[in-house]
Amino acid sequence: MVWGGGATRVEADASLSAFEARQKTWAGALALAKGFPQIVESQNVAGMKPGFVVVLLGYCAEAESAATLELLKQFETSIYGRPVQRGEASCPKLATGFERRAERVQKTKEGELRGLFLNSPRGLMLLLQLHTRAGVLVEAPVFTDLQLRGEGSGCSIDVAEKGIAVSRECAIPQGCPAVGSETGEVRSFLKGGKIESKYVMLTRDLPPCRGE
């Protein structure tokens, strides 16, 4: 699985730096095998076209390569795979405690907005990618704790009319037997070629609290 690279070591070093910067925003969601990522010359890997220096994220068995590549593209669409004739088992995967919830894509004349939703130890996590129509990455913000208010009693994910929305219905303790509720959405959408995200309260019901 290849993150990127180029014709020279300098380009590969720049690609590795870009990966490391993005990896820090993923809150540990993607697990790589020991020794990865690594920079290799393509001529030293049987099956790869010579003349390039690339950043490898790991080697996957044929049976798991398609599913792994599909997952990795949810982190960065430019990641690609190449069939090779060597390499120890070192396939990238979601880290322990992370689970895929859903993927959503919104395409407009401005570009493509892609969202990967994960259940994580900290709650619902959203990774966004915004690419131009030519495939150039504009920005890739990550939201690591989508707890809107209180304890979530339900969650739905959808592509809203103007973007990708995460909807939750939350119970709000009031310090007494009465419990209120709130329904809201975190909406991420394209505006002026950039991603904007905001919380929108849809409904709120706070019954009065009666003293004992």
Secondary structure as a PSIPRED ss2 file (coil, helix, strand):
# PSIPRED VFORMAT (PSIPRED V4.0)

   1 M C   1.000  0.000  0.000
   2 V E   0.000  0.000  1.000
   3 W E   0.000  0.000  1.000
   4 G E   0.000  0.000  1.000
   5 G E   0.000  0.000  1.000
   6 G E   0.000  0.000  1.000
   7 A C   1.000  0.000  0.000
   8 T C   1.000  0.000  0.000
   9 R H   0.000  1.000  0.000
  10 V H   0.000  1.000  0.000
  11 E H   0.000  1.000  0.000
  12 A H   0.000  1.000  0.000
  13 D H   0.000  1.000  0.000
  14 A H   0.000  1.000  0.000
  15 S H   0.000  1.000  0.000
  16 L H   0.000  1.000  0.000
  17 S H   0.000  1.000  0.000
  18 A H   0.000  1.000  0.000
  19 F H   0.000  1.000  0.000
  20 E H   0.000  1.000  0.000
  21 A H   0.000  1.000  0.000
  22 R H   0.000  1.000  0.000
  23 Q H   0.000  1.000  0.000
  24 K H   0.000  1.000  0.000
  25 T H   0.000  1.000  0.000
  26 W C   1.000  0.000  0.000
  27 A C   1.000  0.000  0.000
  28 G C   1.000  0.000  0.000
  29 A C   1.000  0.000  0.000
  30 L E   0.000  0.000  1.000
  31 A E   0.000  0.000  1.000
  32 L C   1.000  0.000  0.000
  33 A C   1.000  0.000  0.000
  34 K C   1.000  0.000  0.000
  35 G C   1.000  0.000  0.000
  36 F C   1.000  0.000  0.000
  37 P C   1.000  0.000  0.000
  38 Q E   0.000  0.000  1.000
  39 I E   0.000  0.000  1.000
  40 V E   0.000  0.000  1.000
  41 E E   0.000  0.000  1.000
  42 S H   0.000  1.000  0.000
  43 Q H   0.000  1.000  0.000
  44 N H   0.000  1.000  0.000
  45 V C   1.000  0.000  0.000
  46 A C   1.000  0.000  0.000
  47 G C   1.000  0.000  0.000
  48 M C   1.000  0.000  0.000
  49 K C   1.000  0.000  0.000
  50 P C   1.000  0.000  0.000
  51 G C   1.000  0.000  0.000
  52 F C   1.000  0.000  0.000
  53 V E   0.000  0.000  1.000
  54 V E   0.000  0.000  1.000
  55 V E   0.000  0.000  1.000
  56 L E   0.000  0.000  1.000
  57 L C   1.000  0.000  0.000
  58 G C   1.000  0.000  0.000
  59 Y C   1.000  0.000  0.000
  60 C C   1.000  0.000  0.000
  61 A C   1.000  0.000  0.000
  62 E H   0.000  1.000  0.000
  63 A H   0.000  1.000  0.000
  64 E H   0.000  1.000  0.000
  65 S H   0.000  1.000  0.000
  66 A H   0.000  1.000  0.000
  67 A H   0.000  1.000  0.000
  68 T H   0.000  1.000  0.000
  69 L H   0.000  1.000  0.000
  70 E H   0.000  1.000  0.000
  71 L H   0.000  1.000  0.000
  72 L H   0.000  1.000  0.000
  73 K H   0.000  1.000  0.000
  74 Q H   0.000  1.000  0.000
  75 F H   0.000  1.000  0.000
  76 E C   1.000  0.000  0.000
  77 T C   1.000  0.000  0.000
  78 S C   1.000  0.000  0.000
  79 I C   1.000  0.000  0.000
  80 Y E   0.000  0.000  1.000
  81 G C   1.000  0.000  0.000
  82 R C   1.000  0.000  0.000
  83 P C   1.000  0.000  0.000
  84 V C   1.000  0.000  0.000
  85 Q C   1.000  0.000  0.000
  86 R C   1.000  0.000  0.000
  87 G C   1.000  0.000  0.000
  88 E C   1.000  0.000  0.000
  89 A C   1.000  0.000  0.000
  90 S C   1.000  0.000  0.000
  91 C C   1.000  0.000  0.000
  92 P C   1.000  0.000  0.000
  93 K E   0.000  0.000  1.000
  94 L E   0.000  0.000  1.000
  95 A C   1.000  0.000  0.000
  96 T C   1.000  0.000  0.000
  97 G C   1.000  0.000  0.000
  98 F C   1.000  0.000  0.000
  99 E E   0.000  0.000  1.000
 100 R E   0.000  0.000  1.000
 101 R E   0.000  0.000  1.000
 102 A E   0.000  0.000  1.000
 103 E E   0.000  0.000  1.000
 104 R E   0.000  0.000  1.000
 105 V E   0.000  0.000  1.000
 106 Q E   0.000  0.000  1.000
 107 K E   0.000  0.000  1.000
 108 T E   0.000  0.000  1.000
 109 K C   1.000  0.000  0.000
 110 E C   1.000  0.000  0.000
 111 G E   0.000  0.000  1.000
 112 E E   0.000  0.000  1.000
 113 L E   0.000  0.000  1.000
 114 R E   0.000  0.000  1.000
 115 G E   0.000  0.000  1.000
 116 L E   0.000  0.000  1.000
 117 F E   0.000  0.000  1.000
 118 L E   0.000  0.000  1.000
 119 N E   0.000  0.000  1.000
 120 S E   0.000  0.000  1.000
 121 P C   1.000  0.000  0.000
 122 R C   1.000  0.000  0.000
 123 G E   0.000  0.000  1.000
 124 L E   0.000  0.000  1.000
 125 M E   0.000  0.000  1.000
 126 L E   0.000  0.000  1.000
 127 L E   0.000  0.000  1.000
 128 L E   0.000  0.000  1.000
 129 Q E   0.000  0.000  1.000
 130 L E   0.000  0.000  1.000
 131 H E   0.000  0.000  1.000
 132 T C   1.000  0.000  0.000
 133 R C   1.000  0.000  0.000
 134 A C   1.000  0.000  0.000
 135 G C   1.000  0.000  0.000
 136 V C   1.000  0.000  0.000
 137 L E   0.000  0.000  1.000
 138 V E   0.000  0.000  1.000
 139 E E   0.000  0.000  1.000
 140 A C   1.000  0.000  0.000
 141 P C   1.000  0.000  0.000
 142 V E   0.000  0.000  1.000
 143 F E   0.000  0.000  1.000
 144 T C   1.000  0.000  0.000
 145 D C   1.000  0.000  0.000
 146 L C   1.000  0.000  0.000
 147 Q C   1.000  0.000  0.000
 148 L C   1.000  0.000  0.000
 149 R C   1.000  0.000  0.000
 150 G C   1.000  0.000  0.000
 151 E E   0.000  0.000  1.000
 152 G E   0.000  0.000  1.000
 153 S E   0.000  0.000  1.000
 154 G E   0.000  0.000  1.000
 155 C E   0.000  0.000  1.000
 156 S E   0.000  0.000  1.000
 157 I E   0.000  0.000  1.000
 158 D E   0.000  0.000  1.000
 159 V E   0.000  0.000  1.000
 160 A E   0.000  0.000  1.000
 161 E C   1.000  0.000  0.000
 162 K C   1.000  0.000  0.000
 163 G E   0.000  0.000  1.000
 164 I E   0.000  0.000  1.000
 165 A E   0.000  0.000  1.000
 166 V E   0.000  0.000  1.000
 167 S E   0.000  0.000  1.000
 168 R E   0.000  0.000  1.000
 169 E E   0.000  0.000  1.000
 170 C E   0.000  0.000  1.000
 171 A E   0.000  0.000  1.000
 172 I E   0.000  0.000  1.000
 173 P E   0.000  0.000  1.000
 174 Q C   1.000  0.000  0.000
 175 G C   1.000  0.000  0.000
 176 C C   1.000  0.000  0.000
 177 P C   1.000  0.000  0.000
 178 A C   1.000  0.000  0.000
 179 V E   0.000  0.000  1.000
 180 G E   0.000  0.000  1.000
 181 S E   0.000  0.000  1.000
 182 E E   0.000  0.000  1.000
 183 T E   0.000  0.000  1.000
 184 G E   0.000  0.000  1.000
 185 E E   0.000  0.000  1.000
 186 V E   0.000  0.000  1.000
 187 R E   0.000  0.000  1.000
 188 S E   0.000  0.000  1.000
 189 F E   0.000  0.000  1.000
 190 L E   0.000  0.000  1.000
 191 K E   0.000  0.000  1.000
 192 G C   1.000  0.000  0.000
 193 G C   1.000  0.000  0.000
 194 K E   0.000  0.000  1.000
 195 I E   0.000  0.000  1.000
 196 E E   0.000  0.000  1.000
 197 S E   0.000  0.000  1.000
 198 K E   0.000  0.000  1.000
 199 Y E   0.000  0.000  1.000
 200 V E   0.000  0.000  1.000
 201 M E   0.000  0.000  1.000
 202 L E   0.000  0.000  1.000
 203 T E   0.000  0.000  1.000
 204 R E   0.000  0.000  1.000
 205 D E   0.000  0.000  1.000
 206 L C   1.000  0.000  0.000
 207 P C   1.000  0.000  0.000
 208 P C   1.000  0.000  0.000
 209 C C   1.000  0.000  0.000
 210 R C   1.000  0.000  0.000
 211 G C   1.000  0.000  0.000
 212 E C   1.000  0.000  0.000
